[in-house]
Amino acid sequence: MKKFLAVLLLTLLSVFSTYAQTQSSQPKTITLNDALAIAFDRNVTVAQAVNGVDEANAGVTAAYGLYAPKVIPYAYFKRNGSNTPATVQTFGNQFLPIPAQDIYQNQYSYGVSASYTLFDGFNRESIFSSARAGAAQANQGLDRTRQSIANSVISAYLAVIQNEQQVKVLQDNVTNERNLLDRISEQNRLGAVAIGDVYRQQSVLAQAEYSLISGQNQYDKSKADLLNLLALNVDQEYTIADPSIATQIKQVETDPGVQSMGSFDDLFKRALAARPDYMSTQESVTLANLGVTEAWSAYYPSLNLVGSLTSTSPEWATASQWGSNHASSVGLTLSWQMPEIFSAVQKIEVADITQKNAVLQMQQKGRDISVELKKALLDLEAARKQYVASQRSQLAAEQDRKTAEAKYNLGSGTLLDFQVADATYLTAQLTTLANAYNYMALKSNLDLVIGEKKY
C-alpha cells in the first residue's frame, strides 16, 4: 500500500511539473487593448509625462505657501557682567578702601513674531496662478502624450498583424509554386512539357521563397518594434493576436467614409475644443498675461500685518509667566521699494513681447491643426477608395489566374501566361491587405488629430 501511494505521488508530481512547464513555455497573447494598457504603464515617454505632472503639482503646493503667514518663534539667553578691581577713595584726610566687585546680570527672553502679506502688487497672485496654469499644461501634456502613444501602438500593432497576414499569403504562394513545380516535373518526365518549363518554374519558386524570407524578416522586425514601444523584452516570445481586428477589416468596405463625420468646420471646432496641445497653448497665453502682471508688481507698494509677543526677565521663572510679564505688539507695515527704472521697464517690455508671441503661437497652432485635419481626412478617404479598388482588382486577378491555369492544363495556354497571372494575383492580395490595414491606421490617426478620444 505504501509503495502504491509513493508511485501515485510521484506520478502526480510529474504531471503537475509537466503541466507547469507547458504553461510557462506558452507565449503570452497580447491583444490590442493589452498593448495599450502595457504602453500606458511601461512606456518611458508616458512615465516622463507623469513625472512632469507630479512636479507641476508640487509647484502648486509650494505656491499655496505664499498665502501662509510667516511665524518665527525664538528664545535667547544673555548674561551681562562687569569686573571692578579694588580701589581706595580719598575723602579729605580719610582713605576709604573699596573692595573688588564682580557684577553679573542674566536676561531670559523668548517669544514669537509673525507677519502676513496683505498686498504685494499682485505678485503673489501671479505666481500662484502661474503654478496652477503650469500644472494644467502638464496634465494636458500627459493627455496628449497618451494619445500619441496610443496612436503609435495601434499603428505598430496593425503593422505586426498585417505582416503576419502577408507571411501567410506568401507561405501559401510558396506551397502552390512548389506543387506546380512537382506537377510540371512529372509532366516533363512523361514528355508532355519541355524542360524549359521546369527551369522557369524553379526560378519562380526560388523567387517565392525569397519573398517569404523577406516577409518573415519584416514581420519579426515589426514585432520587435512593437515590443520596444511597449518596453517589453524582445527576447521573450509573445503572440500578437486580436480577433476583433479581423471583424474591423471586414467592415472597411462598408465604412460610410469621411462624409458621415460632419462638415470640416464642425470637425475643426471639435478639434480645437478637445486637443490637449491646443489647450496648452491657451495656457501659455494665460502664463504670459500673468508674467505681465508680475512684471508690473515692482511698481506697487507692499502692505504687511506684523505682530509679536515677547517675555523678558532676569529670572527664568519670571520670564515664563506670560500672564504677568510679557510685551506684545501689532501693526501694519506699508513699504514701497523704488524700482530700478531701467531693469523694471525691461522686464515689462519682455513680458509684453512674450505675451504677444504666445498669442501668435496659439494662432499658428490652430492653423496647424486645420492643416492636419484636412490631410487626415484626405488620406482616410483616399485609403478607403484604394481599398475598394484593390478588392475589385484582387477579384479580377483571381478570375484571370483561374482562367490562365485552366488554359495551361488544357494545353491551350503557356506556362508564362499562367505565371504572369499568378504573380498578378499575389500582388493584388498583398495590395488589398496593405490598403485595409493602412485604412485602419489612418482612422486611428484621425482620432489623434481630432483629439477627442481619451485614454
Secondary structure as the mmCIF struct_conf table of DSSP 4:
data_model
#
loop_
_struct_conf.conf_type_id
_struct_conf.id
_struct_conf.beg_label_comp_id
_struct_conf.beg_label_asym_id
_struct_conf.beg_label_seq_id
_struct_conf.end_label_comp_id
_struct_conf.end_label_asym_id
_struct_conf.end_label_seq_id
HELX_RH_AL_P HELX_RH_AL_P1 LYS A 2 SER A 25
BEND BEND1 GLN A 26 GLN A 26
HELX_LH_PP_P HELX_LH_PP_P1 PRO A 27 PRO A 27
STRN STRN1 LYS A 28 ILE A 30
HELX_RH_AL_P HELX_RH_AL_P2 LEU A 32 ARG A 42
HELX_RH_AL_P HELX_RH_AL_P3 VAL A 44 TYR A 64
HELX_RH_3T_P HELX_RH_3T_P1 GLY A 65 TYR A 67
BEND BEND2 ALA A 68 ALA A 68
STRN STRN2 LYS A 70 THR A 84
STRN STRN3 THR A 87 PHE A 91
TURN_TY1_P TURN_TY1_P1 GLY A 92 ASN A 93
STRN STRN4 GLN A 94 ILE A 98
STRN STRN5 GLN A 101 PHE A 119
BEND BEND3 ASP A 120 ASP A 120
TURN_TY1_P TURN_TY1_P2 GLY A 121 PHE A 122
HELX_RH_AL_P HELX_RH_AL_P4 ASN A 123 ARG A 189
TURN_TY1_P TURN_TY1_P3 LEU A 190 GLY A 191
BEND BEND4 ALA A 192 VAL A 193
HELX_RH_AL_P HELX_RH_AL_P5 ILE A 195 LEU A 229
TURN_TY1_P TURN_TY1_P4 LEU A 230 ALA A 231
TURN_TY1_P TURN_TY1_P5 VAL A 234 ASP A 235
BEND BEND5 GLN A 236 GLN A 236
STRN STRN6 TYR A 238 ILE A 240
HELX_RH_AL_P HELX_RH_AL_P6 PRO A 243 LYS A 250
TURN_TY1_P TURN_TY1_P6 GLN A 251 GLN A 251
BEND BEND6 VAL A 252 VAL A 252
TURN_TY1_P TURN_TY1_P7 GLU A 253 THR A 254
HELX_RH_3T_P HELX_RH_3T_P2 VAL A 258 MET A 261
HELX_RH_AL_P HELX_RH_AL_P7 PHE A 264 ALA A 274
HELX_RH_AL_P HELX_RH_AL_P8 PRO A 276 TRP A 296
HELX_RH_3T_P HELX_RH_3T_P3 SER A 297 TYR A 299
BEND BEND7 TYR A 300 TYR A 300
STRN STRN7 SER A 302 SER A 313
BEND BEND8 PRO A 314 GLU A 315
HELX_RH_AL_P HELX_RH_AL_P9 TRP A 316 ALA A 319
TURN_TY1_P TURN_TY1_P8 SER A 320 SER A 320
TURN_TY1_P TURN_TY1_P9 TRP A 322 SER A 324
BEND BEND9 ASN A 325 ASN A 325
STRN STRN8 ALA A 327 SER A 335
HELX_LH_PP_P HELX_LH_PP_P2 GLN A 337 PRO A 339
HELX_RH_AL_P HELX_RH_AL_P10 ILE A 341 LEU A 410
TURN_TY1_P TURN_TY1_P10 GLY A 411 GLY A 411
BEND BEND10 SER A 412 GLY A 413
HELX_RH_AL_P HELX_RH_AL_P11 LEU A 415 ILE A 450
#
